[in-house]
């Protein structure tokens, strides 16, 4: 047996032993997360089963090999047998692996089929990946019409090592997805820019979000709790800052959350035809800039030399207004500048106004939401 094969089998044995024996002490160190849905539980059980099968095969193969080496050595007087073919042995070493594979493939196939069965959901949520946040739209069921963006909420000071890391460092968001327990939740996935992936390990869910396509997956949370995941595709420089948080609650609490969100939406509703003052737009624009732009362009608008362009004194922020709006809405091909057309008309108008009148920029330009509406047509 080759050294590579030996190393691989030793690795399987080590993983099997640690998974099977050490999981009680620390279930998150080397094993899968504790399953919280039926699909996750089936995946967990099959993963454990396959590891034990590998362990049994390892012991059988290496036990036979070591026994043969020790008991049939030349110094014990044994002579090597001369044979070239055994139909019986060939049938045995073909039949046994065949049944082992069938035994593993059958439950795995049932689980994969169940993963794809997104029929008859209680709630459908459209999930859109952006660089670098998630957008959620509740399409059906209780909560229909609720929409929000979910962004990383870990303080910038922690990212820059100016503060100690929090308990949920890089796995916390400002707006978690809230769902009721014991309800089938269908997730429709797409992307606004590049390929992302919606991955929540405790639910056994991992599905790519691809621009121009709609893919789906589902889960049913069995008990209340907060479950965390991340984007699992390399989607750009902020890939590691794109967490997913799902809060599963009792149906009564979910109804209460829906009522609160509906009320917030009504309060937050704005008249896009309103003519805003410079001060109003700059105040809102500063908030939008802090949430979406500061990581690349910095709070002082100076950017990162050689990596991200400065906005303070730039040709974009002091040049034609239409060009500035276009690059904010549609991004710039071949650069890290992503499209932000998913922002509201008021937010885009506000952030452009802010950038053209902040730091050393003094264009005096005011962009109204009505202008953004016209450009979207």
ROTORGU-747264 format. One record per residue (C-alpha): residue number from 1; chain; y, z, x. Coordinates in Angstrom, 2 decimals, m for minus. Layout:
<recs>
REC:NUM:A:Y:Z:X .
...
</recs>
This chain:
<recs>
REC:1:A:0.00:0.00:0.00 .
REC:2:A:3.46:m0.93:1.34 .
REC:3:A:5.99:1.71:2.39 .
REC:4:A:8.35:0.54:m0.38 .
REC:5:A:5.70:1.04:m3.03 .
REC:6:A:4.87:4.46:m1.63 .
REC:7:A:8.54:5.48:m1.66 .
REC:8:A:8.91:4.26:m5.25 .
REC:9:A:5.91:6.27:m6.43 .
REC:10:A:7.12:9.37:m4.63 .
REC:11:A:10.48:8.94:m6.36 .
REC:12:A:8.78:8.67:m9.76 .
REC:13:A:6.74:11.81:m9.05 .
REC:14:A:9.83:13.76:m8.00 .
REC:15:A:11.79:12.65:m11.08 .
REC:16:A:8.88:13.44:m13.37 .
REC:17:A:8.45:16.91:m11.92 .
REC:18:A:12.15:17.74:m12.10 .
REC:19:A:12.49:16.24:m15.59 .
REC:20:A:9.47:18.04:m16.93 .
REC:21:A:9.87:21.40:m15.18 .
REC:22:A:13.57:21.88:m14.45 .
REC:23:A:15.06:20.63:m17.71 .
REC:24:A:14.87:24.09:m19.27 .
REC:25:A:17.15:25.55:m16.60 .
REC:26:A:19.73:22.76:m16.65 .
REC:27:A:19.06:19.98:m19.19 .
REC:28:A:22.05:17.90:m18.08 .
REC:29:A:21.39:17.81:m14.35 .
REC:30:A:18.59:15.27:m14.01 .
REC:31:A:17.44:14.52:m17.54 .
REC:32:A:18.98:12.74:m20.51 .
REC:33:A:21.44:14.61:m22.71 .
REC:34:A:19.98:16.60:m25.58 .
REC:35:A:19.41:14.06:m28.39 .
REC:36:A:21.48:14.46:m31.56 .
REC:37:A:20.23:11.49:m33.62 .
REC:38:A:16.83:10.12:m34.53 .
REC:39:A:17.26:7.13:m32.20 .
REC:40:A:18.32:9.35:m29.31 .
REC:41:A:15.31:11.60:m29.94 .
REC:42:A:12.90:8.66:m29.92 .
REC:43:A:14.48:7.36:m26.71 .
REC:44:A:14.26:10.81:m25.12 .
REC:45:A:10.60:11.27:m26.11 .
REC:46:A:9.58:7.82:m24.88 .
REC:47:A:11.43:8.37:m21.60 .
REC:48:A:9.49:11.62:m21.10 .
REC:49:A:6.20:10.00:m22.07 .
REC:50:A:6.63:7.14:m19.59 .
REC:51:A:7.44:9.59:m16.78 .
REC:52:A:4.23:11.51:m17.49 .
REC:53:A:2.24:8.26:m17.58 .
REC:54:A:3.74:7.35:m14.19 .
REC:55:A:2.80:10.78:m12.88 .
REC:56:A:m0.81:10.44:m14.05 .
REC:57:A:m1.07:6.97:m12.48 .
REC:58:A:0.46:8.30:m9.26 .
REC:59:A:m2.06:11.14:m9.06 .
REC:60:A:m4.96:8.80:m9.91 .
REC:61:A:m4.04:6.12:m7.37 .
REC:62:A:m3.03:8.39:m4.51 .
REC:63:A:m5.78:10.90:m5.25 .
REC:64:A:m8.40:8.14:m4.98 .
REC:65:A:m6.76:6.73:m1.85 .
REC:66:A:m6.53:10.08:m0.04 .
REC:67:A:m10.04:11.05:m1.09 .
REC:68:A:m11.38:7.77:0.29 .
REC:69:A:m9.47:8.17:3.54 .
REC:70:A:m10.64:11.76:4.08 .
REC:71:A:m14.26:11.44:2.96 .
REC:72:A:m15.08:7.97:4.27 .
REC:73:A:m13.66:8.15:7.77 .
REC:74:A:m15.32:6.35:10.66 .
REC:75:A:m15.71:9.61:12.58 .
REC:76:A:m17.94:10.84:9.73 .
REC:77:A:m20.32:7.97:10.32 .
REC:78:A:m19.34:5.83:7.34 .
REC:79:A:m19.40:2.08:7.74 .
REC:80:A:m17.12:m0.21:5.77 .
REC:81:A:m18.85:m1.98:2.91 .
REC:82:A:m18.77:m5.78:2.83 .
REC:83:A:m18.10:m7.27:m0.60 .
REC:84:A:m15.88:m10.08:m1.87 .
REC:85:A:m15.99:m10.02:m5.65 .
REC:86:A:m16.72:m7.68:m8.55 .
REC:87:A:m16.21:m8.96:m12.07 .
REC:88:A:m16.62:m5.46:m13.49 .
REC:89:A:m13.88:m3.98:m11.30 .
REC:90:A:m11.51:m6.82:m12.11 .
REC:91:A:m12.07:m6.35:m15.85 .
REC:92:A:m11.45:m2.61:m15.53 .
REC:93:A:m8.23:m2.87:m13.52 .
REC:94:A:m6.93:m5.50:m15.92 .
REC:95:A:m7.95:m3.83:m19.19 .
REC:96:A:m6.71:m0.31:m18.44 .
REC:97:A:m3.12:m1.34:m17.53 .
REC:98:A:m3.07:m3.63:m20.56 .
REC:99:A:m3.77:m0.75:m22.94 .
REC:100:A:m1.31:1.50:m21.10 .
REC:101:A:1.44:m1.10:m21.55 .
REC:102:A:0.59:m1.60:m25.22 .
REC:103:A:0.68:2.16:m25.72 .
REC:104:A:4.20:2.30:m24.27 .
REC:105:A:5.50:m0.93:m25.79 .
REC:106:A:4.55:m0.18:m29.39 .
REC:107:A:6.81:2.88:m29.94 .
REC:108:A:9.56:1.29:m27.81 .
REC:109:A:9.53:m1.81:m30.01 .
REC:110:A:9.76:0.31:m33.17 .
REC:111:A:12.78:2.11:m31.73 .
REC:112:A:14.53:m1.12:m30.73 .
REC:113:A:14.01:m2.53:m34.24 .
REC:114:A:15.42:0.69:m35.73 .
REC:115:A:18.44:0.45:m33.40 .
REC:116:A:19.28:m2.95:m34.85 .
REC:117:A:18.99:m1.88:m38.49 .
REC:118:A:22.64:m1.38:m39.44 .
REC:119:A:22.08:m2.01:m43.15 .
REC:120:A:23.33:0.28:m45.94 .
REC:121:A:25.85:2.36:m43.97 .
REC:122:A:27.80:5.16:m45.62 .
REC:123:A:30.88:4.49:m43.46 .
REC:124:A:31.83:1.44:m41.39 .
REC:125:A:34.27:1.79:m38.50 .
REC:126:A:35.67:m1.16:m36.60 .
REC:127:A:36.04:m0.24:m32.93 .
REC:128:A:38.22:m2.36:m30.65 .
REC:129:A:38.31:m1.99:m26.88 .
REC:130:A:41.64:m2.31:m25.11 .
REC:131:A:42.62:m1.90:m21.50 .
REC:132:A:42.29:1.09:m21.51 .
REC:133:A:41.83:2.81:m24.84 .
REC:134:A:39.92:2.44:m28.10 .
REC:135:A:41.23:1.42:m31.51 .
REC:136:A:39.47:2.62:m34.67 .
REC:137:A:39.78:1.22:m38.20 .
REC:138:A:37.81:2.86:m41.02 .
REC:139:A:36.76:m0.13:m43.16 .
REC:140:A:34.48:1.35:m45.81 .
REC:141:A:33.49:4.68:m47.26 .
REC:142:A:35.58:7.79:m47.55 .
REC:143:A:38.50:7.37:m45.20 .
REC:144:A:38.88:3.64:m45.80 .
REC:145:A:42.23:2.44:m44.48 .
REC:146:A:42.60:5.04:m41.70 .
REC:147:A:43.53:3.49:m38.34 .
REC:148:A:44.49:4.97:m34.98 .
REC:149:A:44.32:4.50:m31.22 .
REC:150:A:42.33:6.91:m29.07 .
REC:151:A:43.55:7.39:m25.49 .
REC:152:A:42.69:9.63:m22.57 .
REC:153:A:44.48:12.96:m22.88 .
REC:154:A:43.68:14.44:m19.47 .
REC:155:A:47.07:15.32:m17.94 .
REC:156:A:48.32:12.98:m15.22 .
REC:157:A:48.76:16.02:m12.95 .
REC:158:A:44.98:16.55:m12.98 .
REC:159:A:44.34:12.90:m12.12 .
REC:160:A:46.69:13.23:m9.15 .
REC:161:A:45.13:16.54:m8.02 .
REC:162:A:48.33:18.51:m8.68 .
REC:163:A:46.51:20.77:m11.15 .
REC:164:A:42.94:22.11:m11.36 .
REC:165:A:40.51:19.89:m13.28 .
REC:166:A:39.93:20.90:m16.89 .
REC:167:A:36.54:21.55:m18.47 .
REC:168:A:36.43:18.08:m20.07 .
REC:169:A:38.19:16.20:m17.26 .
REC:170:A:38.31:12.44:m18.09 .
REC:171:A:36.27:13.07:m21.25 .
REC:172:A:39.05:14.14:m23.64 .
REC:173:A:41.21:12.08:m25.98 .
REC:174:A:44.25:12.53:m28.17 .
REC:175:A:42.58:11.18:m31.33 .
REC:176:A:38.79:11.65:m31.62 .
REC:177:A:36.62:9.71:m34.05 .
REC:178:A:35.77:12.07:m36.91 .
REC:179:A:32.61:11.49:m38.96 .
REC:180:A:30.57:13.55:m41.45 .
REC:181:A:27.12:14.73:m40.48 .
REC:182:A:23.99:13.28:m42.10 .
REC:183:A:25.77:10.04:m42.97 .
REC:184:A:24.91:6.64:m41.53 .
REC:185:A:27.89:5.41:m39.51 .
REC:186:A:28.03:1.72:m38.69 .
REC:187:A:30.20:0.78:m35.69 .
REC:188:A:31.53:m2.80:m35.53 .
REC:189:A:32.51:m3.58:m31.96 .
REC:190:A:34.88:m6.14:m30.49 .
REC:191:A:37.45:m6.32:m27.69 .
REC:192:A:41.05:m7.35:m27.35 .
REC:193:A:40.85:m8.40:m23.69 .
REC:194:A:37.76:m7.97:m21.48 .
REC:195:A:34.21:m6.73:m22.03 .
REC:196:A:34.01:m3.01:m22.75 .
REC:197:A:31.04:m0.90:m23.87 .
REC:198:A:30.92:1.93:m26.43 .
REC:199:A:28.50:4.51:m25.08 .
REC:200:A:27.71:7.96:m26.49 .
REC:201:A:24.54:9.24:m24.76 .
REC:202:A:23.80:12.06:m27.21 .
REC:203:A:23.61:9.50:m30.02 .
REC:204:A:21.47:7.01:m28.10 .
REC:205:A:24.20:4.42:m28.66 .
REC:206:A:25.41:1.86:m26.12 .
REC:207:A:26.77:m1.50:m27.24 .
REC:208:A:29.07:m4.01:m25.54 .
REC:209:A:32.42:m4.93:m27.07 .
REC:210:A:33.01:m8.62:m26.31 .
REC:211:A:36.26:m10.56:m26.96 .
REC:212:A:35.85:m13.01:m29.83 .
REC:213:A:32.56:m11.51:m31.04 .
REC:214:A:31.56:m8.78:m33.48 .
REC:215:A:28.55:m6.67:m32.51 .
REC:216:A:27.32:m3.59:m34.29 .
REC:217:A:25.37:m0.39:m33.84 .
REC:218:A:24.87:2.80:m35.82 .
REC:219:A:24.19:6.50:m35.65 .
REC:220:A:23.72:9.51:m37.91 .
REC:221:A:24.90:12.79:m36.40 .
REC:222:A:22.55:15.59:m37.37 .
REC:223:A:24.66:18.65:m36.65 .
REC:224:A:28.35:19.46:m36.22 .
REC:225:A:29.78:19.22:m32.75 .
REC:226:A:31.88:17.24:m30.32 .
REC:227:A:30.05:14.45:m28.53 .
REC:228:A:31.51:12.65:m25.55 .
REC:229:A:30.94:9.26:m23.96 .
REC:230:A:32.69:6.60:m21.93 .
REC:231:A:33.21:2.88:m21.59 .
REC:232:A:30.15:1.65:m19.69 .
REC:233:A:31.45:m1.71:m18.45 .
REC:234:A:33.68:m2.31:m15.43 .
REC:235:A:36.74:m3.31:m17.44 .
REC:236:A:39.50:m2.93:m14.85 .
REC:237:A:41.31:m0.39:m12.74 .
REC:238:A:41.52:2.25:m15.52 .
REC:239:A:37.85:1.85:m16.44 .
REC:240:A:37.14:5.49:m15.63 .
REC:241:A:39.98:6.60:m17.93 .
REC:242:A:38.52:5.23:m21.17 .
REC:243:A:36.55:8.07:m22.78 .
REC:244:A:35.01:8.28:m26.25 .
REC:245:A:34.99:11.48:m28.29 .
REC:246:A:33.19:11.75:m31.63 .
REC:247:A:33.64:14.88:m33.71 .
REC:248:A:30.89:15.37:m36.29 .
REC:249:A:31.85:17.75:m39.07 .
REC:250:A:30.57:19.06:m42.39 .
REC:251:A:31.28:16.71:m45.34 .
REC:252:A:33.86:19.14:m46.75 .
REC:253:A:35.78:19.20:m43.47 .
REC:254:A:35.59:15.43:m43.26 .
REC:255:A:37.17:15.13:m46.72 .
REC:256:A:39.92:17.46:m45.57 .
REC:257:A:40.46:15.38:m42.40 .
REC:258:A:40.72:12.19:m44.46 .
REC:259:A:43.38:13.79:m46.66 .
REC:260:A:45.35:14.90:m43.60 .
REC:261:A:45.18:11.47:m41.99 .
REC:262:A:46.25:9.77:m45.21 .
REC:263:A:49.22:12.11:m45.44 .
REC:264:A:50.18:11.45:m41.81 .
REC:265:A:50.00:7.70:m42.39 .
REC:266:A:52.35:7.98:m45.36 .
REC:267:A:54.83:10.07:m43.39 .
REC:268:A:54.64:7.76:m40.37 .
REC:269:A:55.19:4.60:m42.42 .
REC:270:A:58.36:2.85:m41.27 .
REC:271:A:60.47:0.04:m42.57 .
REC:272:A:60.05:m2.78:m40.07 .
REC:273:A:63.12:m4.49:m41.52 .
REC:274:A:65.31:m1.51:m40.68 .
REC:275:A:67.96:m2.09:m38.03 .
REC:276:A:67.53:0.63:m35.39 .
REC:277:A:70.16:1.91:m33.02 .
REC:278:A:69.83:1.69:m29.26 .
REC:279:A:69.26:5.44:m28.98 .
REC:280:A:66.51:5.43:m31.61 .
REC:281:A:64.67:2.59:m29.90 .
REC:282:A:65.02:4.09:m26.43 .
REC:283:A:63.71:7.46:m27.60 .
REC:284:A:60.62:5.87:m29.17 .
REC:285:A:60.29:3.41:m26.30 .
REC:286:A:60.14:6.21:m23.74 .
REC:287:A:57.18:7.73:m25.60 .
REC:288:A:55.41:4.37:m25.80 .
REC:289:A:56.07:3.75:m22.09 .
REC:290:A:54.68:7.18:m21.15 .
REC:291:A:51.49:6.54:m23.14 .
REC:292:A:50.82:2.97:m22.04 .
REC:293:A:52.81:1.88:m18.98 .
REC:294:A:53.48:4.82:m16.70 .
REC:295:A:50.11:4.70:m14.90 .
REC:296:A:50.95:1.34:m13.32 .
REC:297:A:54.73:1.10:m13.32 .
REC:298:A:55.38:4.83:m12.70 .
REC:299:A:57.80:7.10:m14.54 .
REC:300:A:60.71:5.91:m12.40 .
REC:301:A:59.95:2.23:m13.04 .
REC:302:A:59.36:1.58:m9.33 .
REC:303:A:55.72:0.55:m9.73 .
REC:304:A:53.31:0.78:m6.79 .
REC:305:A:54.42:m1.53:m3.94 .
REC:306:A:51.86:m4.23:m3.26 .
REC:307:A:49.81:m3.31:m6.32 .
REC:308:A:51.90:m3.03:m9.48 .
REC:309:A:55.29:m4.60:m10.00 .
REC:310:A:58.43:m2.53:m10.39 .
REC:311:A:60.38:m2.79:m13.66 .
REC:312:A:63.56:m1.26:m12.31 .
REC:313:A:65.67:m4.28:m11.44 .
REC:314:A:62.84:m6.75:m12.02 .
REC:315:A:63.39:m10.34:m13.17 .
REC:316:A:61.29:m9.62:m16.26 .
REC:317:A:63.18:m6.53:m17.43 .
REC:318:A:66.61:m8.02:m16.68 .
REC:319:A:65.87:m11.66:m17.49 .
REC:320:A:65.55:m13.49:m20.81 .
REC:321:A:64.60:m11.15:m23.62 .
REC:322:A:62.01:m13.54:m25.10 .
REC:323:A:60.11:m13.71:m21.79 .
REC:324:A:60.02:m9.93:m21.58 .
REC:325:A:58.65:m9.58:m25.11 .
REC:326:A:56.05:m12.27:m24.45 .
REC:327:A:54.61:m10.59:m21.36 .
REC:328:A:54.44:m7.21:m23.13 .
REC:329:A:52.64:m8.72:m26.12 .
REC:330:A:50.36:m11.19:m24.35 .
REC:331:A:50.02:m9.89:m20.81 .
REC:332:A:49.92:m12.10:m17.73 .
REC:333:A:46.84:m14.08:m16.76 .
REC:334:A:45.51:m13.40:m13.28 .
REC:335:A:47.17:m10.00:m12.99 .
REC:336:A:46.47:m6.44:m14.12 .
REC:337:A:49.10:m6.80:m16.85 .
REC:338:A:47.14:m6.44:m20.08 .
REC:339:A:48.24:m7.58:m23.53 .
REC:340:A:49.76:m4.90:m25.76 .
REC:341:A:50.01:m6.87:m28.99 .
REC:342:A:47.87:m4.17:m30.63 .
REC:343:A:50.93:m1.91:m30.60 .
REC:344:A:53.03:m1.86:m33.77 .
REC:345:A:56.13:m4.00:m34.17 .
REC:346:A:58.32:m0.92:m33.84 .
REC:347:A:56.52:0.24:m30.69 .
REC:348:A:56.84:m3.14:m28.96 .
REC:349:A:60.50:m3.46:m29.91 .
REC:350:A:61.14:0.08:m28.70 .
REC:351:A:59.39:m0.19:m25.33 .
REC:352:A:61.06:m3.51:m24.49 .
REC:353:A:64.45:m2.04:m25.41 .
REC:354:A:63.70:1.01:m23.27 .
REC:355:A:62.60:m1.01:m20.23 .
REC:356:A:65.71:m3.20:m20.40 .
REC:357:A:68.02:m0.19:m20.57 .
REC:358:A:66.32:2.47:m18.42 .
REC:359:A:66.60:3.42:m14.75 .
REC:360:A:69.00:0.91:m13.17 .
REC:361:A:68.55:m1.71:m15.89 .
REC:362:A:71.65:m2.08:m18.06 .
REC:363:A:71.19:m5.30:m20.03 .
REC:364:A:72.48:m3.75:m23.25 .
REC:365:A:69.82:m5.70:m25.18 .
REC:366:A:68.41:m4.24:m28.37 .
REC:367:A:65.12:m5.60:m29.73 .
REC:368:A:64.51:m5.07:m33.44 .
REC:369:A:61.02:m4.90:m35.05 .
REC:370:A:61.95:m7.93:m37.18 .
REC:371:A:62.09:m10.01:m33.99 .
REC:372:A:58.53:m9.01:m33.10 .
REC:373:A:57.37:m9.93:m36.60 .
REC:374:A:58.77:m13.43:m36.16 .
REC:375:A:57.04:m13.87:m32.80 .
REC:376:A:53.68:m12.87:m34.28 .
REC:377:A:53.81:m15.68:m36.83 .
</recs>
